[in-house]
Amino acid sequence: MSSKILIIGACGQIGSELTYKLRALHGDDNVIASDISYNNLDIVNSGIFEIVDAMDYKSVKVCIEKHNVDTVYLMAAMLSATGEKYPMKAWDLNMTSLFHVLDLAKAKFIKKVFWPSSIAVFGPTTPKEDTPQYTTMEPSTVYGITKQVGERWCEYYNEKYDVDVRSIRYPGIISWKTLPGGGTTDYAVEIYHEALKNKEYDCFLSKDTALPMLYMDDAIKATVDIMSADADAIKIRSSYNLAGISFTPEEIAASIKKHIPEFKISYTPDFRQQIANSWPQSIDDTMAQKHWNWKHSFDLEAITEEMLKQLKPKY
Ligand code: AKB
């Protein structure tokens, strides 16, 4: 029997692309997309879709039982920038939804869980270059705190209750299908839209702010790979460091200029600068490479080419 998959938060930037990919891999009937509202009609109309409130245990459980779901991808979360505006809401959403899914796995309603963590688990006291898997972690954002605490709980549920939960610390994700929302790394998507629309972009980070980033195709591949690896291969049950590339706003602007020479960038750092300053500049993902053969494919030039090609018809 095929695995039945539920994606919670399927209308979002990563959830939407994960839905398309998992449907291609497992068949449309085996992948249920869900979100709190119908806010991405492409996803809503692309196959089975359910309204699920990740904050409501019953709502999640009813959907799992209705569709005989055995695997859940919990993609609903409030990200770093929005989290700083609504700290308690971020805490509530990010933690409550995780506990619901972990408890459903503990009670054997589901067998397997994917839960994304983030580079936001690191903080100002973490080494910035080639940040190791195990290092000082003192996150200074509410989002980062929820991700770090969430990692501890994932490991705890795995050790104490044998819950098969798997996780990746996503860096900033660059994609063209669905816009990101509420993150600090969102500038690296917005910049492509603005370059095509207005030929200029006012960046909310300073020109030399290096952050770890990944193209969506690589992020989806990592997610599918970690979930399809043998359980024994997943030796880290908190969350895996994952690296792709690292670049600054100035460097991404230079790569866009190769295609749109008149493109201009200016810099007006806002509150998100402080968040970015607290995060690593590059990540050491040796463990992911060793344990489940992770390797990224897209570098900055390839990302720029693909983003401009895919977004051009829109403008
Ligand atoms: C954010 O910027 O908040 C997210 C993340 C790095 O987890 N993209």
Boltz pocket constraint, residues with backbone or C-beta under 6 A from the ligand:
constraints:
  - pocket:
      binder: B
      contacts: [[A, 79], [A, 80], [A, 81], [A, 117], [A, 118], [A, 119], [A, 120], [A, 143], [A, 170], [A, 171], [A, 172], [A, 173], [A, 182], [A, 183], [A, 184], [A, 185], [A, 186]]
      max_distance: 6.0
